[in-house]
Amino acid sequence: MTMVPASNKSPWWWVPTLYLAEGLPYALVNTVALAVFKDLGVDNGTLGPLTTLISLPWLLKPFWSPFMDIFRSKRWWILLMQAILALTVGAIALCLPFCGMSILLALFTVVAFASATHDISADGYYMLALDETRQSLFVGIRSTFYRGGLVLGQGLLVMLAGFLQKRSGDIPRAWASVLGLSALLLAILALFHFFRLPVAPEDQDRREKRRAGEILREFGEAFRSFFAKPGIGWALAFLLLYRLPEALSLNLLYPFFKDGAALGGLGAGTEAYGLVYGTFGVIALLAGGVLGGAFAAKKGLRASLWPMALSLALPCAVYLVMALTKPQSIALIGAYVVADQFGYGFGFTAYMLYMIQFAEGPMKTSHYAICTAFMWLSMKLPALVAGYLQQALGYTGFFILVMLCCTGTFSAVSFARRQLRPRS
């Protein structure tokens, strides 16, 4: 079978599906697993450390990303990891009703490892297959479909799990059915990419033999050159602080929907959470992401930072409003979530574009992977303590703290603008 060169195939053929396949397994590890553990009786304080533990591969992936610059092509890694993801998620679905927590943790960790490796290869392929102009143009599409994969996991699939729980009363089997459907979707995406993902001319198969010393030197050079980049301190501050409000609140949104009024939550349940994020939220997220990409392509990253930062941070106030007013109408809750998700979709574009620009250079794949490790830290370090903070402060006090964290986002923008050119 003859593969079509990437230059001859529109990115619309593969960017949406590639980043849907990147976002869905991330959601399975970081959101669906959280919901499964919550429904199996794990308390809010333990959820943060537990989900951080199984998602460690996203922090550690820079340690193997340089080897992916050396061996095989990015396309080869993409196809291999998608096959592993489909098989492992299928294994979780088969054993969930019968196995213990330790086996679930081990299998979810395998999914996390394969997903993190897929991230490296997919992001590297994106930068090799597209020139700088099309990277900027499609960054909104890329981030939108990535977030669409997250919303598919945390929205539609969670909604389906809630429906099945109500219908059968069997929580483990409901989640097993949802994970089985997820495995099927991942298998379809893997099959589609096997036939339709084009070959990028710069994405070379580098299977030639190398000495261990040469490999280790290239490995060390990836880290040395990354931390030697101009403005590295400001860049790390931006990567760690820009999404601080979301980082603190994200793991607590499902418990906030699930917990009853006596605990300060909405008491809306699993199905309502899925409905709100899987319908209202996804439309707003898609619109915000597409608009954000077009806005950044027209104005440049530096000029876009402040509008996008405000759009990302300030809509978090909707959760404080809901904690104070306890709305019962799903339509009203949906309207609040629409405002938050549209703002997030618009504002997150700046974060993705910043990482792409900062990673530019001879080892862009490895450098981008290191950036995403700091992106992981930016989300998981606050998540480690978020559940305990919520238990101490209650939901209202917790969401007040989330709003105070908006100062982190604004500080991050101040740091980043010091190193960006006026039209970058």
Secondary structure, DSSP 8 states (H G I E B T S, - for coil): ----BGGGS-GGGTHHHHHHHHHHHHHIIIIIHHHHHHHTT--HHHHHHHHHHHTTHHHHGGGTHHHHHHSS-HHHHHHHHHHHHHHHHHHHHHHTTTS-HHHHHHHHHHHHHHHHHHHHHHHHHHHHHS-HHHHHHHHHHHHHHHHHHHHIIIIIHHHHHHHHHHHH--HHHHHHHHHHHHHHHHHHHHHHHHHH--B-TT---------HHHHHHHHHHHHHHHHTSTTHHHHHHHHHHTTHHHHHHHHHHHHHHHS-GGGTS---HHHHHHHIIIIIHHHHHHHHHHHHHHHHHHH-HHHHHHHHHHHHHGGGHHHHHHHHH----HHHHHHHHHHHHHHHHHHHHHHHHHHHHHH-STTHHHHHHHHHHHHHHHHHHHHHHHHHHHHHHHHHHHHHHHHHTHHHHHHHHHHHHTTS-TT-
